[in-house]
Amino acid sequence: AVVSTQSTGAVVEATVRSATGHGTPLDKMYEEAVRRVCEEVILTTDHPRTSFQVIVQIEDNAGSVLSVIMNALCLALMDAAVPMKGMFGAVACVQTEDGTLQWDPTTDEEAGGQCSYLFVYSGQDMIYSHCTGQFSVDQYMLVLQKGRQVAVDLWAFFREAFEKLLKKDVKFQMLLNPKSKLR
């Protein structure tokens, strides 16, 4: 597990395991990414002497696994009512040999790509990135810009999914309508 060394606020601990249960170097990279993003978005300074423990179990990898982890992490933190600076979302992209960009690539598309990009956005800010392969600065900037547009669609989906969840929550409905007969 990767543990934060922050002394001014909450400690963030991250553990990522694949379906086999054996830790791999890739799992360690995922743990570090999860920890960094959590430290960036969770209001850790508001919670001194608190420990946030994030455990991720990868059951299947159909591609874009780090993007999936980050997006599930955002929804889990929202569902747990963890105080955050704002929503965040990850987008993954593979650039093929002919320059085509494939968003949310499968494992086969990832294996056949010339380079791959992962960006985590919070608002207009990119808070984490992981890129592999050879690419120019212009290619990077193009994918970074298009990734922001993809993230906006992702947040709309997050909002819609979370609103549906809240509509089913009896306690939330009582807050919205105090004269409700649900008491």
N, C-alpha and C positions, 0 to 999 in steps of 0.2 A: 504494500500500500504506500502511496505517496502522501506525505503529511506536510502541510504548510508549516513554515517557520515564523509566521506572523506573530508578533507579540502584542500588537495593539488591539486585537479583536479576536473574533472566533477563529478556531482552527478548522480547516477543511481537510478531510481525509478522503481519498478516493481509492477504490479497489475495482479492477475490471478483470473478469475471467471469461475465457472462452467456454464453449459448451463442453469441451473435454476436461475442463477444470485445471489444466496445467497452465501456469503462467508463462507467457512468451514475451520476448522483447517488444513485440507489437502491443501487447496488453499494457506494458509499462508506459509506452508512448501514449496510449489512450488514457491511462490514469493521470499522467502529467497534464494532458490536454483538459480533462475533466476538472482537475484541481485548479488549473489556471483560470478557466472560464468561471468556475464557482467563485473563486476569490474576486474576480472582476465584477460579477453581477450581484452576489449576495452582499447585503449590508453588514459585513462582518464587524465593522467598528462599533455598530450598535449593540453587539452581543458579545461583550468580553467574557472570558471563561466559559465559552460555549463551544461545543464540537459538532460540526456537521459531518456526518459520515455518509458518503455516497458509494453504493455498491451496485455495480452493473454486471449482469450475467448475460453474455451473448449466447443466445440460443441458436441462431441461424445467421449466416452471412450471405445475403443475396446481392450485396454490393452497397457502397456508400455507408459502411458500418459506422464510421466516426460521426458522420452527419446524422445518422439515425440515433446514435447515443446522445448527441448534443440536443437534438430536438425532443427526445423522450425525457432528457434531463430537465429541460425548460418546463415541459408540461408537468412533470413530477414535482418540481419546486413550486409551481403555481398551485397545484392541487394540495400540497402540504402547507400552503400559506406562508412560505418562507419569504421574508421581506427582501425584495430585490430592487435594484435601480430601474429595472424595466425588463420586458420580455427580450429574449434573444433567440436566434434561430441560425441553423447551419445549412449551407448549401454546398453540394459537391458537384464537381464538373470534371470531365475528361476531355482532353483535346486529342482528336485523332490525327493521323499522319497528314490528312488533307486539310487540316485546320478547323474541322467541324467541332463544335462544342456540344457535348452530350451531358445534360443535367441529370442528376440522380442516377449515375451509371450503375449497371449490374456488374457482377464480378467479372464476367467475360469482357464487358466493355472496358473495365478498369485494366484488365490484363493486356488488352490490345491498344491501349491509349499511348500516345507519345508522352503526355504529361498529365498530371492530375492536380486538382486544386480543391481545397476545402477552406471555406471562409465562415466564420461565426460573426454575425452582426448583432448589435444591440442599437436600435435606432439607425442612424446613419453611420455609426462607428463600427469599424471592423475590430473586434476584440481578440480574435485568434485566427491564425491561418496556418495551414500545413500544405506545402506544395512539393511535388516530386517531378523529376524529369527535366528536360531542357526546354526553356521558353525565354522569349525576350521580355524586356520591361514593358513594351507596348502590348504584348499578348497578356501579360499579367494584369496590366491596368484595365484592359478591355474586359477580362473575365471578372475582375474586381467590381467594375461598374455594373455589368450585367447581373452579377451575383446579388447586388443590392436590390435590383428590380425583382429577382426571384424571391428574395427574402421578404419583400413586401407582400407578395402573394401568400407566402408561408404564414406570416403573422395574421393575415385575414382568416386563413384556415384555423390557426390556433384560437383566435378570438371566437369564431363560430363554434368550434368544438367545446371550448370552455363555457360559452354561454349556454349550450345545450346541457352541459353537466350541471351548471348552476340552476337551471330551470327545474331540474329533478331534485335538487337539494331542498329539503323541507325547511331547514334552519334559515337558509338564504331567503326563501320565499316569505318566511315570517318577518325577516328584517325589512323586506320590501313592502310588505303589507301587514302592519302590526295588528290590524283589526280582523285578520284572517281567522277562520274557524279551525285552523290546523292546530291550535293550542291544546 
